[in-house]
Amino acid sequence: MAECSAAGKLSLSLRVHNDGYLHVKNRKDKEYKKQWTVLNGDVLNFYSDKHDKAPGHVGRRNGEYHLHKYGEKIYLKSPLTLTTKYLTKIGSSTAKMTLKTGTTEVKLRADTMDCMELWRVFMLAVTELKVPEKSRLPLEHLHRVHKAIATEKRARLADPESQLSFSGPGPETPSHSLPPLPVPKPQCFYKVDRVEAEKMLQEHPELGNLLIRPATNNEDYSVSVCHWQPLNRPHRPQHYKVTHKNDRYIIELTKKVEVNSLQGVVDHFVKATNGMLTPYV
């Protein structure tokens, strides 16, 4: 799936979550055209080929952006409708998708079902700010999706115009009807269960060895860690309960530790182990 998930570390100015080749066709086109496609934030960008993508800049060449004439940008706004269709033949498979957002409608085609599923999940995730239901992604890609969601949440909170759609109703809504602000989550927070957390930590030690996840009661939290022995042999992962009470977070150790944020929980474990534990990001 190399051509479907080539995006690396996120740039501070260009929030590139996924890129790769897709075949694109709008209402005026008779045939599909192969385009280098980049999901930057919640915007799809189309380029004639990936060589328009200079290092560190999405589709930038000679100081300018080079985009396809009909598909320069598609802003993914809710409601977003993605209708997929999978075609299989002996020795090959093709996946098609119809994308509808606002007044825009575009047809997309990928060479494999896995590639199209990756695009589908990423587009819905950055639009709805949550992992879509019935996702069939492996954990390594699910990790990237969680990072994309966290990045988009931070970006929208920093943008006053986007914050209205993210945080709740506009200023004309009475203050008593506003929903509570979401609890700030550190980058190493993942909405996974105990088994998934252990698998993530054991299979990808290069990403870190500490993560925070929801507790089974969905009110408190758990810290999952995995210490490593010489020769890269892992200990069995350990889990610590974090009780959330009155805007305080109590780490249930032999001697309880109380902090004022989930990031404070992460900082405590990192400091207490002299950096032996690092956030899984």
Backbone as CSV, one residue per row, in Angstrom:
resi,resn,N_x,N_y,N_z,CA_x,CA_y,CA_z,C_x,C_y,C_z
1,MET,0.836,-1.197,0.000,0.000,0.000,0.000,0.871,1.247,0.000
2,ALA,2.065,1.152,-0.586,3.016,2.246,-0.517,2.493,3.522,-1.155
3,GLU,1.761,3.392,-2.265,1.274,4.579,-2.938,0.004,5.125,-2.301
4,CYS,-0.465,4.500,-1.243,-1.698,4.951,-0.590,-1.418,5.640,0.720
5,SER,-0.242,5.454,1.284,0.015,5.972,2.626,1.442,6.464,2.744
6,ALA,1.850,7.310,1.827,3.229,7.753,1.801,3.511,8.919,2.733
7,ALA,2.472,9.504,3.326,2.677,10.664,4.185,3.512,10.291,5.389
8,GLY,4.493,11.154,5.724,5.354,10.888,6.867,4.964,11.755,8.039
9,LYS,5.966,12.364,8.710,5.688,13.202,9.861,4.916,14.445,9.421
10,LEU,4.006,14.888,10.290,3.176,16.035,9.958,3.995,17.309,10.023
11,SER,3.848,18.139,8.999,4.477,19.447,8.997,3.687,20.372,9.892
12,LEU,4.381,21.366,10.474,3.682,22.314,11.329,2.727,23.179,10.520
13,SER,3.078,23.513,9.270,2.241,24.395,8.470,1.355,23.623,7.511
14,LEU,1.761,22.420,7.112,0.980,21.605,6.189,0.608,20.305,6.891
15,ARG,-0.659,20.168,7.222,-1.102,19.017,8.003,-1.389,17.846,7.065
16,VAL,-0.342,17.247,6.531,-0.497,16.165,5.558,-0.764,14.857,6.289
17,HIS,-1.961,14.306,6.112,-2.346,13.079,6.791,-2.209,11.857,5.889
18,ASN,-2.400,12.022,4.598,-2.285,10.889,3.679,-2.038,11.408,2.277
19,ASP,-1.320,10.648,1.479,-1.136,11.008,0.082,-0.904,9.748,-0.749
20,GLY,-1.072,9.849,-2.034,-0.914,8.718,-2.931,-1.700,8.934,-4.211
21,TYR,-1.531,8.019,-5.149,-2.216,8.148,-6.429,-3.663,7.659,-6.332
22,LEU,-4.576,8.450,-6.891,-5.962,8.061,-7.087,-6.366,8.418,-8.512
23,HIS,-7.321,7.691,-9.055,-7.887,8.023,-10.361,-9.141,8.851,-10.099
24,VAL,-9.216,10.026,-10.720,-10.234,11.010,-10.378,-11.081,11.358,-11.603
25,LYS,-12.383,11.526,-11.378,-13.283,11.927,-12.464,-14.410,12.777,-11.894
26,ASN,-14.593,13.983,-12.469,-15.724,14.804,-12.038,-16.846,14.685,-13.058
27,ARG,-17.890,15.480,-12.884,-19.076,15.323,-13.711,-18.810,15.618,-15.186
28,LYS,-17.825,16.456,-15.478,-17.560,16.841,-16.864,-16.606,15.889,-17.576
29,ASP,-15.951,15.018,-16.830,-14.950,14.127,-17.427,-15.587,12.843,-17.934
30,LYS,-15.064,12.347,-19.051,-15.521,11.073,-19.592,-14.685,9.918,-19.047
31,GLU,-13.426,10.197,-18.760,-12.514,9.163,-18.286,-11.877,9.585,-16.967
32,TYR,-11.427,8.580,-16.214,-10.667,8.842,-15.006,-9.278,9.352,-15.360
33,LYS,-8.729,10.236,-14.535,-7.371,10.750,-14.719,-6.562,10.479,-13.462
34,LYS,-5.393,9.930,-13.638,-4.537,9.581,-12.508,-3.950,10.842,-11.896
35,GLN,-4.209,11.034,-10.596,-3.779,12.243,-9.895,-3.045,11.897,-8.610
36,TRP,-1.987,12.650,-8.328,-1.336,12.536,-7.020,-2.206,13.311,-6.039
37,THR,-2.768,12.620,-5.050,-3.772,13.183,-4.160,-3.195,13.348,-2.764
38,VAL,-3.425,14.515,-2.168,-2.874,14.839,-0.852,-4.002,15.321,0.058
39,LEU,-4.144,14.682,1.209,-5.095,15.137,2.222,-4.339,16.025,3.197
40,ASN,-4.521,17.330,3.044,-3.841,18.320,3.879,-4.876,18.963,4.784
41,GLY,-4.871,18.599,6.070,-5.936,19.044,6.951,-7.237,18.378,6.537
42,ASP,-8.265,19.193,6.289,-9.533,18.647,5.794,-9.766,19.056,4.336
43,VAL,-8.665,19.184,3.585,-8.736,19.586,2.181,-8.019,18.552,1.318
44,LEU,-8.703,18.083,0.274,-8.085,17.199,-0.718,-7.471,18.053,-1.812
45,ASN,-6.196,17.820,-2.109,-5.511,18.520,-3.185,-5.121,17.520,-4.271
46,PHE,-5.268,17.926,-5.532,-4.962,17.040,-6.654,-3.844,17.645,-7.506
47,TYR,-2.880,16.797,-7.876,-1.738,17.226,-8.665,-1.556,16.277,-9.837
48,SER,-0.878,16.769,-10.865,-0.711,15.938,-12.058,0.136,14.706,-11.770
49,ASP,1.140,14.845,-10.919,1.943,13.698,-10.500,2.682,14.059,-9.223
50,LYS,3.271,13.055,-8.583,3.891,13.299,-7.279,5.200,14.077,-7.389
51,HIS,5.720,14.255,-8.589,6.940,15.047,-8.744,6.661,16.532,-8.581
52,ASP,5.369,16.909,-8.561,5.019,18.284,-8.228,5.186,18.538,-6.737
53,LYS,5.464,17.495,-5.982,5.564,17.592,-4.524,7.035,17.652,-4.125
54,ALA,7.555,18.869,-3.961,8.940,19.052,-3.550,9.078,18.747,-2.063
55,PRO,10.290,18.411,-1.593,10.464,18.065,-0.182,9.973,19.170,0.742
56,GLY,9.092,18.782,1.664,8.602,19.723,2.662,7.463,20.606,2.204
57,HIS,7.074,20.515,0.933,5.999,21.358,0.434,5.057,20.518,-0.404
58,VAL,3.795,20.631,-0.138,2.818,19.837,-0.862,2.607,20.441,-2.244
59,GLY,3.012,19.715,-3.269,2.751,20.145,-4.635,3.411,21.457,-5.004
60,ARG,4.517,21.802,-4.388,5.107,23.106,-4.629,6.329,22.976,-5.533
61,ARG,6.403,23.835,-6.556,7.531,23.808,-7.477,7.778,25.228,-7.944
62,ASN,9.053,25.674,-7.867,9.421,27.034,-8.253,8.595,28.085,-7.507
63,GLY,8.298,27.769,-6.257,7.599,28.733,-5.426,6.105,28.795,-5.635
64,GLU,5.544,27.952,-6.501,4.119,27.992,-6.768,3.534,26.597,-6.647
65,TYR,2.239,26.547,-6.373,1.541,25.274,-6.298,0.968,24.938,-7.665
66,HIS,1.154,23.695,-8.092,0.668,23.247,-9.390,-0.435,22.211,-9.165
67,LEU,-1.662,22.606,-9.468,-2.812,21.766,-9.218,-3.513,21.440,-10.524
68,HIS,-4.259,20.329,-10.514,-5.022,19.953,-11.695,-6.127,20.974,-11.942
69,LYS,-6.439,21.264,-13.184,-7.327,22.378,-13.520,-8.727,22.230,-12.941
70,TYR,-9.244,20.978,-12.811,-10.619,20.852,-12.328,-10.691,20.436,-10.875
71,GLY,-9.621,19.904,-10.342,-9.696,19.359,-8.993,-8.726,19.986,-8.046
72,GLU,-8.515,21.298,-8.179,-7.487,21.932,-7.356,-7.638,21.592,-5.877
73,LYS,-8.826,21.839,-5.357,-9.052,21.561,-3.942,-10.491,21.124,-3.729
74,ILE,-10.672,20.214,-2.812,-12.006,19.845,-2.345,-12.007,19.989,-0.834
75,TYR,-12.831,20.894,-0.341,-12.941,21.106,1.103,-13.947,20.104,1.665
76,LEU,-13.474,19.256,2.556,-14.333,18.217,3.134,-15.112,18.797,4.300
77,LYS,-16.391,19.010,4.070,-17.251,19.574,5.093,-18.402,18.619,5.379
78,SER,-18.871,18.652,6.603,-20.018,17.828,6.988,-21.312,18.502,6.514
79,PRO,-22.272,17.741,5.973,-22.255,16.273,5.847,-21.421,15.813,4.651
80,LEU,-20.599,14.801,4.890,-19.769,14.206,3.852,-20.287,12.811,3.555
81,THR,-20.580,12.541,2.281,-21.091,11.235,1.892,-20.063,10.528,1.018
82,LEU,-19.674,9.336,1.429,-18.713,8.524,0.676,-19.373,7.182,0.381
83,THR,-19.609,6.914,-0.883,-20.228,5.659,-1.301,-19.192,4.817,-2.021
84,THR,-18.877,3.647,-1.478,-17.826,2.810,-2.044,-18.409,1.592,-2.753
85,LYS,-17.664,1.124,-3.759,-18.051,-0.060,-4.520,-16.778,-0.825,-4.855
86,TYR,-16.757,-2.097,-4.521,-15.570,-2.919,-4.731,-15.822,-3.930,-5.840
87,LEU,-14.890,-3.987,-6.789,-14.979,-4.900,-7.925,-13.804,-5.858,-7.873
88,THR,-14.066,-7.131,-7.892,-12.998,-8.128,-7.831,-13.032,-9.016,-9.060
89,LYS,-11.855,-9.272,-9.579,-11.679,-10.209,-10.682,-10.548,-11.150,-10.322
90,ILE,-10.383,-12.181,-11.079,-9.311,-13.132,-10.813,-7.968,-12.422,-10.943
91,GLY,-7.237,-12.389,-9.860,-5.907,-11.800,-9.868,-5.875,-10.293,-9.714
92,SER,-7.014,-9.623,-9.561,-7.009,-8.164,-9.421,-8.269,-7.699,-8.696
93,SER,-8.216,-6.471,-8.199,-9.369,-5.860,-7.545,-9.316,-4.352,-7.766
94,THR,-10.470,-3.724,-7.805,-10.575,-2.281,-7.985,-11.617,-1.744,-7.014
95,ALA,-11.383,-0.554,-6.513,-12.326,0.065,-5.592,-12.718,1.437,-6.121
96,LYS,-14.009,1.719,-6.100,-14.514,3.012,-6.554,-15.261,3.700,-5.412
97,MET,-15.209,5.021,-5.448,-15.888,5.797,-4.421,-16.498,7.050,-5.042
98,THR,-17.702,7.376,-4.625,-18.326,8.639,-4.992,-18.307,9.541,-3.773
99,LEU,-17.674,10.714,-3.925,-17.524,11.663,-2.829,-18.478,12.823,-3.058
100,LYS,-19.303,13.109,-2.064,-20.229,14.241,-2.130,-20.065,15.096,-0.879
101,THR,-19.777,16.370,-1.072,-19.683,17.312,0.025,-20.148,18.669,-0.482
102,GLY,-21.186,19.208,0.133,-21.757,20.448,-0.364,-22.311,20.249,-1.771
103,THR,-21.884,21.106,-2.707,-22.323,20.981,-4.103,-21.316,20.215,-4.950
104,THR,-20.273,19.701,-4.332,-19.218,19.008,-5.062,-19.473,17.507,-5.104
105,GLU,-19.270,16.929,-6.277,-19.358,15.479,-6.422,-18.221,15.010,-7.320
106,VAL,-17.435,14.083,-6.831,-16.278,13.560,-7.564,-16.240,12.050,-7.399
107,LYS,-15.840,11.377,-8.465,-15.665,9.921,-8.407,-14.182,9.615,-8.297
108,LEU,-13.863,8.688,-7.398,-12.480,8.286,-7.158,-12.338,6.792,-7.384
109,ARG,-11.162,6.386,-7.838,-10.905,4.964,-8.036,-9.501,4.642,-7.537
110,ALA,-9.392,3.540,-6.810,-8.099,3.079,-6.298,-7.822,1.680,-6.819
111,ASP,-6.551,1.312,-6.809,-6.163,0.017,-7.372,-6.483,-1.149,-6.443
112,THR,-6.649,-0.853,-5.168,-6.948,-1.933,-4.217,-8.034,-1.490,-3.246
113,MET,-8.711,-2.447,-2.646,-9.738,-2.156,-1.644,-9.114,-1.574,-0.384
114,ASP,-7.935,-2.079,-0.001,-7.271,-1.562,1.199,-6.903,-0.089,1.040
115,CYS,-6.463,0.268,-0.153,-6.097,1.658,-0.413,-7.307,2.569,-0.288
116,MET,-8.421,2.169,-0.867,-9.623,3.000,-0.800,-10.172,3.085,0.622
117,GLU,-10.080,1.991,1.369,-10.543,2.000,2.754,-9.726,2.982,3.577
118,LEU,-8.418,3.057,3.310,-7.563,4.002,4.026,-7.998,5.438,3.744
119,TRP,-8.250,5.757,2.479,-8.720,7.094,2.124,-10.082,7.383,2.748
120,ARG,-10.986,6.414,2.722,-12.325,6.604,3.271,-12.264,6.960,4.752
121,VAL,-11.481,6.209,5.510,-11.402,6.433,6.951,-10.758,7.784,7.251
122,PHE,-9.689,8.133,6.539,-9.033,9.411,6.784,-9.969,10.581,6.477
123,MET,-10.686,10.528,5.352,-11.562,11.645,4.985,-12.691,11.828,5.986
124,LEU,-13.287,10.730,6.434,-14.349,10.833,7.436,-13.787,11.294,8.782
125,ALA,-12.607,10.822,9.129,-12.021,11.151,10.433,-11.724,12.643,10.558
126,VAL,-11.120,13.256,9.524,-10.778,14.678,9.628,-12.015,15.559,9.488
127,THR,-13.106,15.007,8.955,-14.350,15.771,8.831,-15.163,15.701,10.118
128,GLU,-15.307,14.493,10.673,-16.145,14.286,11.846,-15.361,14.289,13.154
129,LEU,-14.027,14.312,13.058,-13.143,14.312,14.225,-13.352,13.092,15.109
130,LYS,-13.571,11.961,14.485,-13.661,10.696,15.200,-13.415,9.567,14.210
131,VAL,-13.012,8.420,14.730,-12.793,7.260,13.872,-14.153,6.727,13.427
132,PRO,-14.380,6.586,12.126,-15.695,6.095,11.672,-15.947,4.666,12.125
133,GLU,-17.220,4.347,12.274,-17.587,2.994,12.663,-17.267,2.018,11.532
134,LYS,-17.066,0.772,11.913,-16.803,-0.313,10.966,-15.535,-0.064,10.155
135,SER,-14.544,0.538,10.798,-13.255,0.719,10.142,-12.523,-0.615,10.089
136,ARG,-11.891,-0.890,8.956,-11.176,-2.162,8.796,-9.666,-1.934,8.659
137,LEU,-9.159,-0.898,9.268,-7.738,-0.591,9.158,-6.917,-1.376,10.169
138,PRO,-5.701,-1.777,9.797,-4.804,-2.382,10.788,-4.357,-1.328,11.792
139,LEU,-3.813,-1.771,12.908,-3.473,-0.855,13.993,-2.465,0.214,13.574
140,GLU,-1.511,-0.136,12.709,-0.496,0.840,12.317,-1.117,2.036,11.614
141,HIS,-2.154,1.804,10.810,-2.834,2.910,10.143,-3.838,3.577,11.074
142,LEU,-4.440,2.813,11.966,-5.361,3.387,12.932,-4.637,4.377,13.830
143,HIS,-3.393,4.083,14.140,-2.560,5.004,14.914,-2.429,6.336,14.186
144,ARG,-2.187,6.306,12.874,-2.070,7.538,12.084,-3.389,8.305,12.063
145,VAL,-4.498,7.589,12.008,-5.806,8.243,11.997,-6.042,8.987,13.315
146,HIS,-5.701,8.345,14.440,-5.849,9.010,15.733,-4.991,10.271,15.799
147,LYS,-3.776,10.217,15.257,-2.917,11.392,15.247,-3.527,12.498,14.398
148,ALA,-4.125,12.123,13.264,-4.752,13.116,12.391,-5.911,13.811,13.101
149,ILE,-6.714,13.044,13.813,-7.848,13.616,14.543,-7.353,14.592,15.608
150,ALA,-6.335,14.187,16.355,-5.796,15.062,17.403,-5.238,16.348,16.793
151,THR,-4.559,16.229,15.658,-3.997,17.401,14.986,-5.092,18.346,14.525
152,GLU,-6.158,17.796,13.945,-7.252,18.632,13.454,-8.001,19.306,14.597
153,LYS,-8.142,18.631,15.708,-8.813,19.245,16.865,-8.005,20.451,17.348
154,ARG,-6.686,20.278,17.434,-5.850,21.396,17.878,-5.914,22.547,16.888
155,ALA,-5.920,22.224,15.592,-5.956,23.265,14.567,-7.265,24.043,14.618
156,ARG,-8.361,23.358,14.859,-9.659,24.038,14.876,-9.868,24.856,16.140
157,LEU,-9.303,24.385,17.231,-9.366,25.185,18.454,-8.546,26.465,18.312
158,ALA,-7.480,26.400,17.519,-6.636,27.576,17.307,-7.224,28.531,16.282
159,ASP,-8.184,28.074,15.484,-8.808,28.892,14.446,-10.184,29.333,14.937
160,PRO,-10.381,30.631,15.198,-11.669,31.090,15.723,-12.857,30.708,14.854
161,GLU,-12.700,30.723,13.527,-13.811,30.391,12.651,-14.143,28.911,12.722
162,SER,-13.136,28.074,12.844,-13.373,26.636,12.933,-13.868,26.240,14.311
163,GLN,-13.510,27.012,15.322,-13.846,26.640,16.696,-15.350,26.595,16.916
164,LEU,-16.107,27.443,16.187,-17.548,27.436,16.366,-18.145,26.091,16.012
165,SER,-17.655,25.503,14.921,-18.211,24.226,14.495,-17.690,23.074,15.339
166,PHE,-16.560,23.297,16.016,-15.973,22.217,16.802,-16.476,22.229,18.239
167,SER,-16.561,23.403,18.836,-16.848,23.482,20.262,-18.328,23.548,20.583
168,GLY,-19.168,23.902,19.624,-20.587,23.953,19.917,-21.277,25.074,19.190
169,PRO,-22.494,25.480,19.621,-23.270,26.504,18.947,-22.576,27.850,18.947
170,GLY,-23.045,28.761,18.094,-22.465,30.081,17.956,-22.787,30.962,19.142
171,PRO,-22.322,32.207,19.103,-22.454,33.081,20.266,-23.888,33.463,20.592
172,GLU,-24.836,33.287,19.644,-26.211,33.663,19.916,-26.931,32.632,20.783
173,THR,-26.344,31.454,20.928,-26.955,30.414,21.748,-26.800,30.762,23.226
174,PRO,-27.832,30.661,24.030,-27.701,30.958,25.467,-26.599,30.135,26.104
175,SER,-25.856,30.743,27.031,-24.695,30.073,27.617,-25.079,28.812,28.369
176,HIS,-26.303,28.750,28.934,-26.665,27.579,29.731,-26.858,26.338,28.873
177,SER,-26.977,26.502,27.528,-27.204,25.348,26.665,-25.941,24.871,25.978
178,LEU,-24.824,25.550,26.231,-23.572,25.137,25.605,-23.111,23.805,26.176
179,PRO,-22.597,22.920,25.329,-22.091,21.644,25.844,-20.793,21.857,26.593
180,PRO,-20.424,20.965,27.506,-19.162,21.114,28.226,-17.990,20.976,27.275
181,LEU,-16.922,21.720,27.572,-15.732,21.625,26.742,-15.114,20.244,26.879
182,PRO,-14.565,19.694,25.790,-13.953,18.373,25.876,-12.697,18.400,26.729
183,VAL,-12.429,17.294,27.405,-11.220,17.180,28.217,-10.008,17.155,27.291
184,PRO,-9.040,18.069,27.474,-7.856,18.059,26.614,-7.131,16.723,26.715
185,LYS,-6.786,16.161,25.588,-6.119,14.859,25.547,-4.680,15.020,25.067
186,PRO,-3.738,14.330,25.699,-2.355,14.362,25.212,-2.246,13.591,23.901
187,GLN,-1.144,13.773,23.206,-0.953,13.119,21.914,-0.935,11.606,22.027
188,CYS,-0.572,11.088,23.177,-0.491,9.637,23.334,-1.793,9.042,23.851
189,PHE,-2.916,9.760,23.703,-4.222,9.209,24.067,-4.830,8.513,22.864
190,TYR,-5.314,7.287,23.071,-5.942,6.520,22.000,-7.200,5.848,22.527
191,LYS,-8.228,5.895,21.711,-9.492,5.275,22.103,-9.447,3.802,21.735
192,VAL,-8.708,3.029,22.520,-8.536,1.599,22.294,-8.771,0.871,23.616
193,ASP,-8.973,-0.439,23.542,-9.147,-1.214,24.769,-7.796,-1.779,25.223
194,ARG,-7.816,-2.564,26.272,-6.585,-3.090,26.881,-5.797,-3.961,25.900
195,VAL,-6.493,-4.841,25.175,-5.820,-5.748,24.243,-5.176,-4.977,23.108
196,GLU,-5.905,-4.000,22.560,-5.353,-3.205,21.458,-4.158,-2.388,21.914
197,ALA,-4.224,-1.850,23.136,-3.115,-1.067,23.672,-1.853,-1.930,23.801
198,GLU,-2.006,-3.135,24.326,-0.852,-4.029,24.473,-0.240,-4.365,23.112
199,LYS,-1.087,-4.588,22.123,-0.593,-4.929,20.793,0.170,-3.760,20.186
200,MET,-0.353,-2.546,20.347,0.319,-1.359,19.825,1.701,-1.198,20.441
201,LEU,1.785,-1.336,21.766,3.049,-1.127,22.460,4.084,-2.195,22.113
202,GLN,3.645,-3.440,21.950,4.577,-4.527,21.680,5.017,-4.575,20.222
203,GLU,4.138,-4.183,19.310,4.468,-4.284,17.885,5.203,-3.060,17.350
204,HIS,5.085,-1.916,18.047,5.725,-0.697,17.536,6.472,0.036,18.654
205,PRO,7.511,-0.581,19.213,8.260,0.065,20.299,8.969,1.340,19.849
206,GLU,9.214,1.464,18.537,9.900,2.657,18.052,9.045,3.914,18.195
207,LEU,7.730,3.747,18.406,6.827,4.891,18.546,6.688,5.363,19.985
208,GLY,7.174,4.549,20.937,7.057,4.896,22.346,6.563,3.710,23.149
209,ASN,6.507,3.866,24.471,6.097,2.746,25.319,5.121,3.157,26.422
210,LEU,4.418,4.266,26.197,3.416,4.727,27.155,2.241,5.351,26.410
211,LEU,1.043,4.911,26.740,-0.139,5.542,26.154,-1.257,5.610,27.188
212,ILE,-2.188,6.502,26.954,-3.376,6.652,27.810,-4.596,6.258,26.999
213,ARG,-5.517,5.569,27.633,-6.731,5.094,26.964,-7.911,5.218,27.928
214,PRO,-9.129,5.153,27.426,-10.283,5.201,28.326,-10.356,3.952,29.188
215,ALA,-10.830,4.101,30.411,-11.086,2.938,31.259,-12.388,2.283,30.819
216,THR,-12.637,1.105,31.324,-13.828,0.365,30.884,-15.120,1.066,31.284
217,ASN,-15.085,1.917,32.297,-16.310,2.625,32.704,-16.546,3.906,31.902
218,ASN,-15.595,4.229,30.972,-15.699,5.401,30.097,-15.732,6.727,30.854
219,GLU,-15.418,6.702,32.151,-15.341,7.928,32.939,-13.910,8.196,33.401
220,ASP,-13.206,7.128,33.710,-11.822,7.247,34.144,-10.890,6.858,32.993
221,TYR,-9.601,6.721,33.319,-8.605,6.431,32.293,-7.644,5.357,32.783
222,SER,-6.894,4.805,31.842,-5.856,3.834,32.167,-4.568,4.231,31.452
223,VAL,-3.457,4.013,32.137,-2.137,4.208,31.538,-1.563,2.836,31.231
224,SER,-1.208,2.592,29.986,-0.606,1.326,29.574,0.853,1.587,29.222
225,VAL,1.747,0.797,29.812,3.173,0.975,29.579,3.802,-0.384,29.277
226,CYS,4.968,-0.343,28.652,5.691,-1.574,28.324,7.177,-1.308,28.450
227,HIS,7.791,-1.865,29.487,9.236,-1.722,29.670,9.957,-2.725,28.767
228,TRP,11.164,-2.340,28.358,11.931,-3.218,27.467,13.209,-3.678,28.134
229,GLN,13.523,-4.970,27.916,14.727,-5.573,28.459,15.836,-5.537,27.403
230,PRO,17.063,-5.925,27.764,18.112,-6.069,26.757,17.689,-7.023,25.649
231,LEU,18.263,-6.838,24.488,17.949,-7.625,23.297,16.512,-7.400,22.838
232,ASN,15.952,-6.236,23.244,14.609,-5.845,22.796,13.536,-6.863,23.151
233,ARG,13.699,-7.518,24.275,12.651,-8.442,24.718,11.694,-7.691,25.636
234,PRO,10.416,-7.659,25.297,9.479,-6.848,26.081,8.998,-7.539,27.346
235,HIS,8.835,-6.742,28.395,8.079,-7.203,29.553,6.608,-7.265,29.168
236,ARG,5.843,-7.961,29.950,4.405,-7.922,29.745,3.918,-6.501,30.063
237,PRO,3.070,-5.926,29.221,2.580,-4.567,29.483,1.902,-4.457,30.846
238,GLN,2.041,-3.306,31.451,1.405,-3.031,32.732,0.390,-1.914,32.560
239,HIS,-0.616,-1.908,33.427,-1.703,-0.940,33.298,-1.969,-0.301,34.661
240,TYR,-2.161,1.008,34.650,-2.393,1.757,35.881,-3.691,2.555,35.744
241,LYS,-4.504,2.490,36.770,-5.778,3.205,36.746,-5.580,4.677,37.104
242,VAL,-6.311,5.533,36.386,-6.308,6.967,36.672,-7.763,7.383,36.909
243,THR,-8.063,7.804,38.121,-9.425,8.208,38.462,-9.620,9.698,38.186
244,HIS,-10.692,10.028,37.494,-11.002,11.422,37.166,-12.091,11.915,38.112
245,LYS,-11.767,12.921,38.925,-12.721,13.413,39.919,-12.531,14.906,40.126
246,ASN,-13.608,15.665,39.851,-13.592,17.109,40.082,-12.393,17.796,39.431
247,ASP,-12.211,17.525,38.145,-11.127,18.139,37.374,-9.739,17.778,37.891
248,ARG,-9.649,16.713,38.651,-8.355,16.216,39.119,-8.186,14.784,38.633
249,TYR,-6.941,14.368,38.485,-6.632,13.028,37.983,-5.737,12.342,39.012
250,ILE,-6.234,11.232,39.565,-5.535,10.517,40.631,-4.944,9.231,40.068
251,ILE,-3.615,9.127,40.064,-2.934,7.929,39.580,-2.895,6.930,40.718
252,GLU,-3.516,5.775,40.507,-3.671,4.782,41.567,-2.400,3.934,41.705
253,LEU,-1.376,4.515,42.313,-0.137,3.801,42.618,-0.147,3.436,44.104
254,THR,0.926,2.775,44.554,1.018,2.448,45.986,0.863,3.716,46.813
255,LYS,1.520,4.779,46.366,1.318,6.111,46.929,0.641,6.934,45.855
256,LYS,-0.610,7.250,46.072,-1.398,7.924,45.037,-0.779,9.270,44.669
257,VAL,-0.864,9.576,43.371,-0.350,10.847,42.846,-1.512,11.588,42.200
258,GLU,-1.647,12.862,42.534,-2.752,13.671,42.012,-2.210,14.798,41.141
259,VAL,-2.731,14.910,39.916,-2.319,15.966,38.982,-3.585,16.630,38.434
260,ASN,-3.399,17.714,37.671,-4.570,18.473,37.221,-4.911,18.276,35.746
261,SER,-4.245,17.335,35.058,-4.551,17.108,33.652,-4.026,15.740,33.226
262,LEU,-4.522,15.253,32.091,-3.997,13.998,31.557,-2.556,14.161,31.097
263,GLN,-2.213,15.348,30.613,-0.821,15.587,30.253,0.060,15.513,31.491
264,GLY,-0.486,15.950,32.630,0.255,15.826,33.885,0.508,14.376,34.258
265,VAL,-0.446,13.493,33.908,-0.258,12.059,34.141,0.930,11.553,33.323
266,VAL,0.958,11.934,32.050,2.063,11.527,31.181,3.385,12.047,31.725
267,ASP,3.411,13.322,32.085,4.648,13.937,32.584,5.152,13.236,33.834
268,HIS,4.233,12.809,34.709,4.648,12.128,35.941,5.371,10.820,35.625
269,PHE,4.811,10.007,34.729,5.435,8.725,34.409,6.795,8.919,33.733
270,VAL,6.880,9.909,32.853,8.157,10.167,32.172,9.214,10.597,33.177
271,LYS,8.841,11.521,34.065,9.802,12.036,35.057,10.167,10.969,36.071
272,ALA,9.176,10.186,36.535,9.426,9.174,37.569,10.338,8.062,37.076
273,THR,10.374,7.824,35.763,11.219,6.762,35.202,12.470,7.322,34.533
274,ASN,12.743,8.618,34.770,13.916,9.262,34.169,13.962,9.098,32.650
275,GLY,12.787,9.196,32.046,12.719,9.135,30.593,12.710,7.739,30.003
276,MET,12.695,6.712,30.856,12.630,5.343,30.337,11.288,5.074,29.668
277,LEU,10.251,5.762,30.136,8.949,5.695,29.480,8.785,6.933,28.613
278,THR,8.372,6.738,27.363,8.171,7.847,26.438,6.790,7.727,25.801
279,PRO,6.117,8.842,25.542,4.770,8.795,24.963,4.754,8.099,23.604
280,TYR,3.729,7.320,23.378,3.526,6.597,22.114,2.853,7.547,21.132
281,VAL,3.645,8.142,20.239,3.105,9.093,19.263,3.735,8.854,17.894
